[in-house]
Amino acid sequence: MTHENKLARLAGLLYLIVVVFGVFRLIYVPSQIMVHDDMHATINHIVGSSFLLRAGIASALVEQVMFLFLSFALFCLLHPVGKNIAVVMVTLVAVNVAITLVAEVYPLDVLALLTHAHHGQVLAPEQLELLVRQSFNSYDDALLIAELFWGLWLLPFGYLVLKSGFLPKILGIFLMLGGLSYFVEVFGSILFAHYSETAISNYVTLPAAIGEIGTCLWLLLVGVRQRHA
């Protein structure tokens, strides 16, 4: 196995870890804890199963560290295609990681509010619900900002894949389209109050999912083609 293929397989493995832990913290954990428009029920779920929220926070930490390592592995693999663009890619990932890690302070605040007996003694139920709601709202807002950089990093990444000659061009195209789709998602959410209720919000990031999962599996299972002279 060539050095490039070893790098590709390592990047694919790191990407898979990022995807799995990301799905767990962003989809599974909220689906088990959050009750739409019912903060009282949400709080009861957290109090009854605080370990799940803790596991979501821990998953976020693992995911973001692996994401940073992934960017380094991709830099080593793709910097011959364009070193400056590869540097930009890693920089955008680092910004995304920093914002996401800071955002995890908010669910930690929720745990502190709901698991420390002192808070339950000094705060009325309505006050507690308001503080928990504010923490979750701030968490969602921070993730929205992080999502912008998740889209931005896909643009140089997709370009490098497209120009590499040893990875399928179609994956590079989907990655770049995915980067643009995150712009629509972020700015749509900011500019239009009811964007999440529109049909486009359910499908806009589909190119990103195709590009990222496709690239992850290709790197992990296939590696890279022989570089053209």
MIVEX-942386 format. One line per field, with one value per residue (C-alpha): x, y, z. Coordinates in nm, 4 decimals, always signed. Layout:
east c(X; ...)
north c(Y; ...)
up c(Z; ...)
***
This chain:
east c(+0.0000; +0.1415; +0.1932; -0.0916; -0.3269; -0.2340; -0.3116; -0.6391; -0.7489; -0.6541; -0.8503; -1.1464; -1.1401; -1.1203; -1.4032; -1.6169; -1.5590; -1.6588; -1.9768; -2.0810; -2.0184; -2.1787; -2.4966; -2.5080; -2.4770; -2.6762; -2.9544; -2.9881; -2.9368; -3.1780; -3.4367; -3.4333; -3.4202; -3.5860; -3.9658; -4.0755; -4.2420; -4.2472; -3.9512; -4.1056; -4.1053; -3.7546; -3.6287; -3.7915; -3.6143; -3.2788; -3.3281; -3.4346; -3.1447; -2.8723; -2.6105; -2.7416; -2.6817; -2.3377; -2.2653; -2.3691; -2.1255; -1.8462; -1.9232; -1.8928; -1.5461; -1.4295; -1.5858; -1.4163; -1.0725; -1.1098; -1.2255; -0.9060; -0.6967; -0.8958; -0.8034; -0.4348; -0.4595; -0.6349; -0.3710; -0.0965; -0.2884; -0.3983; -0.1371; +0.0532; -0.2590; -0.2523; -0.0693; -0.2201; -0.5730; -0.4993; -0.3828; -0.7090; -0.9012; -0.7268; -0.7706; -1.1454; -1.1715; -0.9825; -1.2263; -1.5220; -1.3747; -1.3121; -1.6695; -1.8213; -1.6168; -1.7152; -2.0796; -2.0626; -2.0498; -2.4268; -2.5356; -2.2883; -2.4748; -2.8006; -2.6561; -2.5389; -2.8823; -3.0699; -2.8387; -2.7182; -2.9640; -2.8841; -3.0402; -3.3615; -3.3859; -3.3360; -3.5055; -3.8756; -3.9723; -4.0565; -3.7157; -3.5405; -3.7276; -3.6409; -3.2697; -3.2618; -3.4448; -3.1999; -2.9046; -3.0443; -3.1256; -2.7703; -2.6382; -2.8410; -2.7209; -2.3561; -2.3982; -2.5530; -2.2384; -2.0225; -2.2316; -2.1137; -1.7544; -1.8593; -1.9792; -1.6733; -1.4246; -1.6045; -1.5230; -1.1401; -1.1745; -1.4026; -1.1753; -0.8723; -1.0627; -1.1834; -0.8323; -0.6461; -0.6678; -0.6634; -1.0113; -1.3431; -1.4264; -1.7950; -1.7167; -1.5395; -1.8413; -2.0812; -1.8530; -1.8445; -2.2197; -2.2522; -2.0473; -2.2834; -2.5860; -2.4686; -2.4621; -2.8275; -2.9038; -2.7238; -2.8375; -3.1862; -3.2146; -3.0879; -3.2839; -3.6181; -3.7922; -3.9832; -3.7099; -3.7039; -4.0680; -4.0030; -3.9641; -3.6173; -3.4787; -3.5369; -3.3270; -3.0848; -2.7883; -2.8401; -2.5448; -2.3209; -2.4376; -2.3755; -2.0344; -1.9136; -2.0404; -1.9319; -1.5824; -1.5566; -1.6448; -1.4255; -1.1213; -1.1827; -1.2674; -1.0928; -0.8129; -0.6652; -0.6055; -0.2565; -0.1550; -0.1279; +0.2109)
north c(+0.0000; +0.3390; +0.6266; +0.8176; +0.5238; +0.4931; +0.8618; +0.8206; +0.5262; +0.7148; +1.0193; +0.7956; +0.6382; +0.9775; +1.1051; +0.8048; +0.8743; +1.2388; +1.1355; +0.8706; +1.0885; +1.3850; +1.1895; +1.0730; +1.4205; +1.6206; +1.3767; +1.0883; +1.2740; +1.5613; +1.3107; +1.1406; +1.4542; +1.7488; +1.7823; +2.0489; +2.3470; +2.1676; +2.2691; +2.1097; +1.7668; +1.8286; +1.9053; +1.5882; +1.3854; +1.5387; +1.4891; +1.1294; +1.0563; +1.3123; +1.0595; +1.0821; +1.4579; +1.4030; +1.1432; +1.3941; +1.6517; +1.3945; +1.2863; +1.6466; +1.6727; +1.3494; +1.4491; +1.7878; +1.6528; +1.3902; +1.6631; +1.8565; +1.5433; +1.4758; +1.8187; +1.7461; +1.4087; +1.5695; +1.8427; +1.5807; +1.4041; +1.7061; +1.9792; +1.8746; +1.9827; +2.3330; +2.4066; +2.7504; +2.6213; +2.3269; +2.5716; +2.7643; +2.4373; +2.3500; +2.7050; +2.6988; +2.3634; +2.5049; +2.7966; +2.5591; +2.3390; +2.6377; +2.7671; +2.4213; +2.3479; +2.6810; +2.6024; +2.2910; +2.5239; +2.5729; +2.2092; +2.1935; +2.4905; +2.2999; +2.0041; +2.2345; +2.3934; +2.0632; +1.8388; +2.0720; +2.0628; +2.4246; +2.5570; +2.3686; +2.5227; +2.8865; +2.8997; +2.8775; +2.6160; +2.8920; +3.0545; +2.7211; +2.6526; +2.9984; +2.9556; +2.6106; +2.7426; +3.0324; +2.7930; +2.5702; +2.8727; +3.0028; +2.6561; +2.6462; +2.9960; +2.8995; +2.5874; +2.7990; +3.0137; +2.6995; +2.5663; +2.8577; +2.7386; +2.3798; +2.5019; +2.7188; +2.4355; +2.2218; +2.4742; +2.4395; +2.0708; +2.0108; +2.2127; +2.0070; +1.6825; +1.8087; +1.9027; +1.6128; +1.3645; +1.0754; +1.1178; +1.1195; +1.4651; +1.4126; +1.4017; +1.7364; +1.8852; +1.7600; +1.8887; +2.2373; +2.2348; +2.1224; +2.4209; +2.6536; +2.4727; +2.5465; +2.9170; +2.8885; +2.7064; +2.9562; +3.2783; +3.1429; +3.0723; +3.4212; +3.6242; +3.4414; +3.3708; +3.0684; +2.9240; +2.5932; +2.5376; +2.5655; +2.2656; +2.3717; +2.3489; +1.9727; +1.9111; +2.2003; +2.0263; +1.7005; +1.7708; +1.8109; +1.4773; +1.3029; +1.4643; +1.4058; +1.0506; +0.9588; +1.0994; +0.9323; +0.5903; +0.6337; +0.7260; +0.4430; +0.1651; +0.2606; +0.5027; +0.7047; +0.6359; +0.6402; +1.0017; +1.0997; +1.2152)
up c(+0.0000; -0.1000; +0.1434; -0.0244; +0.0198; +0.3868; +0.4316; +0.2435; +0.4581; +0.7764; +0.6596; +0.5747; +0.9206; +1.0934; +0.8717; +0.9675; +1.3372; +1.2848; +1.1022; +1.3576; +1.6632; +1.4870; +1.4120; +1.7731; +1.9284; +1.6706; +1.5852; +1.8308; +2.1601; +2.0764; +1.9504; +2.2901; +2.5068; +2.3356; +2.3215; +2.0745; +2.2453; +2.5817; +2.7973; +3.1066; +2.9379; +2.8031; +3.1545; +3.2863; +3.0174; +3.1075; +3.4813; +3.4202; +3.1843; +3.2390; +3.1269; +2.7704; +2.7611; +2.9147; +2.6475; +2.3806; +2.5174; +2.5388; +2.1817; +2.0662; +2.2209; +2.0561; +1.7245; +1.7159; +1.8056; +1.5314; +1.2919; +1.3579; +1.3020; +0.9842; +0.8476; +0.9131; +0.7364; +0.4395; +0.4305; +0.4057; +0.1292; -0.0738; -0.0223; -0.3398; -0.5331; -0.3833; -0.0589; +0.0045; -0.0491; +0.1798; +0.4483; +0.4119; +0.4488; +0.7766; +0.9083; +0.8447; +1.0211; +1.3209; +1.3446; +1.3245; +1.5974; +1.8257; +1.7923; +1.8400; +2.1516; +2.3065; +2.2238; +2.4440; +2.7454; +2.7081; +2.7568; +3.0455; +3.1930; +3.1512; +3.3409; +3.6182; +3.6461; +3.6573; +3.8582; +4.1342; +4.4227; +4.5141; +4.1933; +4.2548; +4.5998; +4.5027; +4.1628; +4.0911; +3.8279; +3.5803; +3.6322; +3.5870; +3.2638; +3.1321; +3.2054; +3.0444; +2.7385; +2.7081; +2.7295; +2.4561; +2.2385; +2.2799; +2.1967; +1.8754; +1.7822; +1.8379; +1.6258; +1.3502; +1.3414; +1.3432; +1.0535; +0.8403; +0.8752; +0.8177; +0.4797; +0.4168; +0.4681; +0.2096; -0.0643; -0.0570; +0.0279; -0.2691; -0.4974; -0.3953; -0.4519; -0.7916; -0.9033; -0.7422; -1.0279; -0.7794; -0.6306; -0.8225; -0.9551; -0.8815; -0.5091; -0.5342; -0.7108; -0.4427; -0.1668; -0.3187; -0.3758; -0.0145; +0.0986; -0.0858; +0.0554; +0.4093; +0.3172; +0.2197; +0.5446; +0.7679; +0.6046; +0.5462; +0.9187; +1.0062; +0.7520; +0.7559; +1.0862; +0.9554; +0.7334; +0.9265; +0.8308; +0.4566; +0.2295; +0.1131; +0.4663; +0.4628; +0.1531; +0.1067; +0.2704; +0.0782; -0.1583; +0.1474; +0.2878; -0.0454; -0.0870; +0.2670; +0.3157; -0.0369; +0.0189; +0.3588; +0.2180; -0.0907; +0.1174; +0.3628; +0.1179; -0.2071; -0.1190; -0.4051; -0.7687; -0.9078; -0.9629; -1.3275; -1.4469)
***
